[in-house]
């Protein structure tokens, strides 16, 4: 009797943990599991896009461009901005964030690595009061910030 109660409590705790990790608002077990499977599919798609981006960058870096590569993807609600360089880029992150601010782009989530190379993956949305901007405008603004950073580091 006690064993089955412990199993039930344990299962409930695990379902609640799964619910919180996947940002599910579901109440019943089946819906929580369905939401979790959708979340896993979304994560797999993000990984595929990132792997494709890295592969494209690897192919294009055969030319060995001195500037970081930039890719902007339009999402359902916002933009996914990827910036990658095979080398360290001290100070670049600050200039990119300033460019986002100039555009009125609010960063919802970001991952940055500046150890051996520079890698930024940011999800941003337009400021609600500002005008709607497109992915090309974002890409161009980030590229200009990178050029500004490059000029400052070569002088």
C-alpha positions as a Markdown table, in Angstrom:
| # | Residue | x | y | z |
|---|---|---|---|---|
| 1 | Unk | 0.0 | 0.0 | 0.0 |
| 2 | Unk | 2.7 | 2.4 | 1.0 |
| 3 | Unk | 4.8 | 1.4 | -2.1 |
| 4 | Unk | 2.0 | 2.2 | -4.5 |
| 5 | Unk | 1.4 | 5.6 | -2.9 |
| 6 | Unk | 5.2 | 6.4 | -3.1 |
| 7 | Unk | 5.1 | 5.5 | -6.8 |
| 8 | Unk | 2.1 | 7.6 | -7.4 |
| 9 | Unk | 3.7 | 10.6 | -5.6 |
| 10 | Unk | 6.9 | 10.1 | -7.5 |
| 11 | Unk | 5.1 | 9.9 | -10.9 |
| 12 | Unk | 3.2 | 13.1 | -10.0 |
| 13 | Unk | 6.4 | 14.9 | -9.1 |
| 14 | Unk | 8.1 | 13.8 | -12.3 |
| 15 | Unk | 5.1 | 14.9 | -14.4 |
| 16 | Unk | 5.2 | 18.3 | -12.7 |
| 17 | Unk | 8.9 | 18.6 | -13.4 |
| 18 | Unk | 8.3 | 17.7 | -17.1 |
| 19 | Unk | 5.5 | 20.2 | -17.2 |
| 20 | Unk | 7.7 | 23.0 | -15.9 |
| 21 | Unk | 10.6 | 22.2 | -18.2 |
| 22 | Unk | 8.4 | 22.2 | -21.3 |
| 23 | Unk | 6.5 | 25.3 | -20.2 |
| 24 | Unk | 3.2 | 23.3 | -20.5 |
| 25 | Unk | 0.0 | 24.6 | -19.0 |
| 26 | Unk | -1.6 | 21.1 | -19.3 |
| 27 | Unk | -3.3 | 19.5 | -16.3 |
| 28 | Unk | -3.7 | 15.8 | -17.2 |
| 29 | Unk | -0.9 | 13.3 | -17.8 |
| 30 | Unk | -1.6 | 12.7 | -21.5 |
| 31 | Unk | -1.6 | 16.4 | -22.3 |
| 32 | Unk | 1.7 | 17.0 | -20.4 |
| 33 | Unk | 3.3 | 14.1 | -22.4 |
| 34 | Unk | 2.0 | 15.5 | -25.7 |
| 35 | Unk | 3.3 | 18.9 | -24.9 |
| 36 | Unk | 6.7 | 17.4 | -23.9 |
| 37 | Unk | 6.9 | 15.5 | -27.2 |
| 38 | Unk | 6.1 | 18.8 | -29.1 |
| 39 | Unk | 8.8 | 20.5 | -27.1 |
| 40 | Unk | 11.3 | 17.8 | -28.1 |
| 41 | Unk | 10.4 | 18.2 | -31.8 |
| 42 | Unk | 11.0 | 21.9 | -31.5 |
| 43 | Unk | 14.4 | 21.3 | -29.9 |
| 44 | Unk | 15.3 | 18.9 | -32.6 |
| 45 | Unk | 14.4 | 21.5 | -35.2 |
| 46 | Unk | 16.6 | 24.1 | -33.5 |
| 47 | Unk | 19.5 | 21.7 | -33.4 |
| 48 | Unk | 19.1 | 20.9 | -37.1 |
| 49 | Unk | 19.0 | 24.6 | -38.0 |
| 50 | Unk | 22.1 | 25.3 | -35.9 |
| 51 | Unk | 23.9 | 22.3 | -37.4 |
| 52 | Unk | 23.0 | 23.5 | -40.9 |
| 53 | Unk | 24.2 | 27.0 | -40.0 |
| 54 | Unk | 27.5 | 25.6 | -38.7 |
| 55 | Unk | 27.9 | 23.5 | -41.8 |
| 56 | Unk | 27.2 | 26.4 | -44.1 |
| 57 | Unk | 29.7 | 28.5 | -42.2 |
| 58 | Unk | 32.3 | 25.8 | -42.4 |
| 59 | Unk | 31.9 | 25.7 | -46.2 |
| 60 | Unk | 32.0 | 29.4 | -46.5 |
| 61 | Unk | 35.0 | 29.8 | -44.1 |
| 62 | Unk | 37.2 | 28.0 | -46.6 |
| 63 | Unk | 37.7 | 31.5 | -48.0 |
| 64 | Unk | 38.7 | 32.5 | -44.4 |
| 65 | Unk | 36.8 | 35.7 | -44.1 |
| 66 | Unk | 38.2 | 37.8 | -41.3 |
| 67 | Unk | 34.7 | 38.9 | -40.2 |
| 68 | Unk | 32.3 | 36.8 | -38.3 |
| 69 | Unk | 29.4 | 35.2 | -40.2 |
| 70 | Unk | 25.9 | 36.4 | -39.6 |
| 71 | Unk | 22.6 | 34.6 | -40.2 |
| 72 | Unk | 19.1 | 35.9 | -39.3 |
| 73 | Unk | 16.0 | 33.7 | -39.4 |
| 74 | Unk | 12.5 | 34.9 | -39.0 |
| 75 | Unk | 10.6 | 32.9 | -36.3 |
| 76 | Unk | 6.9 | 32.8 | -35.5 |
| 77 | Unk | 7.3 | 35.6 | -32.9 |
| 78 | Unk | 10.6 | 37.3 | -33.5 |
| 79 | Unk | 14.0 | 36.5 | -35.0 |
| 80 | Unk | 16.9 | 34.0 | -34.4 |
| 81 | Unk | 20.2 | 35.8 | -34.8 |
| 82 | Unk | 23.4 | 33.7 | -35.2 |
| 83 | Unk | 26.9 | 35.2 | -35.3 |
| 84 | Unk | 29.9 | 32.9 | -35.5 |
| 85 | Unk | 33.7 | 33.5 | -35.8 |
| 86 | Unk | 36.4 | 31.0 | -35.6 |
| 87 | Unk | 38.4 | 33.3 | -33.5 |
| 88 | Unk | 37.9 | 35.3 | -30.3 |
| 89 | Unk | 36.3 | 38.7 | -30.8 |
| 90 | Unk | 36.7 | 40.8 | -27.6 |
| 91 | Unk | 34.2 | 43.7 | -27.4 |
| 92 | Unk | 32.0 | 42.4 | -30.3 |
| 93 | Unk | 29.1 | 41.3 | -28.0 |
| 94 | Unk | 28.7 | 44.8 | -26.6 |
| 95 | Unk | 28.5 | 46.3 | -30.1 |
| 96 | Unk | 26.0 | 43.7 | -31.3 |
| 97 | Unk | 23.8 | 44.3 | -28.2 |
| 98 | Unk | 24.0 | 48.1 | -28.9 |
| 99 | Unk | 22.8 | 47.4 | -32.5 |
| 100 | Unk | 19.9 | 45.4 | -31.1 |
| 101 | Unk | 19.0 | 48.3 | -28.8 |
| 102 | Unk | 19.1 | 50.8 | -31.7 |
| 103 | Unk | 16.7 | 48.6 | -33.6 |
| 104 | Unk | 14.4 | 48.3 | -30.7 |
| 105 | Unk | 14.9 | 44.6 | -30.6 |
| 106 | Unk | 14.4 | 43.0 | -27.2 |
| 107 | Unk | 16.5 | 39.9 | -26.5 |
| 108 | Unk | 14.3 | 37.2 | -25.0 |
| 109 | Unk | 17.0 | 34.5 | -24.9 |
| 110 | Unk | 20.7 | 34.4 | -25.8 |
| 111 | Unk | 23.6 | 32.0 | -25.7 |
| 112 | Unk | 27.1 | 33.4 | -26.1 |
| 113 | Unk | 30.5 | 31.7 | -26.1 |
| 114 | Unk | 33.6 | 33.9 | -26.2 |
| 115 | Unk | 36.3 | 31.4 | -25.1 |
| 116 | Unk | 38.1 | 30.0 | -28.1 |
| 117 | Unk | 35.8 | 31.4 | -30.8 |
| 118 | Unk | 32.9 | 33.8 | -30.8 |
| 119 | Unk | 29.4 | 32.4 | -31.1 |
| 120 | Unk | 26.1 | 34.2 | -30.4 |
| 121 | Unk | 22.7 | 32.8 | -30.7 |
| 122 | Unk | 19.9 | 35.2 | -29.7 |
| 123 | Unk | 16.2 | 35.2 | -30.0 |
| 124 | Unk | 14.7 | 38.7 | -30.2 |
| 125 | Unk | 11.4 | 40.4 | -30.8 |
| 126 | Unk | 10.5 | 43.9 | -32.0 |
| 127 | Unk | 9.7 | 46.5 | -29.4 |
| 128 | Unk | 5.9 | 46.8 | -29.4 |
| 129 | Unk | 5.9 | 50.6 | -29.9 |
| 130 | Unk | 8.5 | 50.6 | -32.7 |
| 131 | Unk | 7.9 | 49.9 | -36.4 |
| 132 | Unk | 8.1 | 46.4 | -37.7 |
| 133 | Unk | 11.6 | 45.4 | -38.9 |
| 134 | Unk | 12.6 | 42.6 | -41.2 |
| 135 | Unk | 15.3 | 40.0 | -40.9 |
| 136 | Unk | 17.4 | 41.7 | -43.6 |
| 137 | Unk | 17.5 | 45.0 | -41.7 |
| 138 | Unk | 18.6 | 43.1 | -38.6 |
| 139 | Unk | 21.3 | 41.3 | -40.5 |
| 140 | Unk | 22.6 | 44.5 | -42.1 |
| 141 | Unk | 22.7 | 46.3 | -38.7 |
| 142 | Unk | 24.6 | 43.4 | -37.1 |
| 143 | Unk | 27.0 | 43.3 | -40.1 |
| 144 | Unk | 27.6 | 47.1 | -39.7 |
| 145 | Unk | 28.3 | 46.6 | -36.0 |
| 146 | Unk | 30.8 | 43.9 | -36.8 |
| 147 | Unk | 32.5 | 46.2 | -39.4 |
| 148 | Unk | 32.7 | 48.9 | -36.7 |
| 149 | Unk | 34.2 | 46.4 | -34.3 |
| 150 | Unk | 36.7 | 45.3 | -37.0 |
| 151 | Unk | 37.8 | 48.9 | -37.7 |
| 152 | Unk | 38.3 | 49.6 | -34.0 |
| 153 | Unk | 40.4 | 46.5 | -33.6 |
| 154 | Unk | 42.6 | 47.1 | -36.6 |
| 155 | Unk | 43.5 | 50.7 | -35.7 |
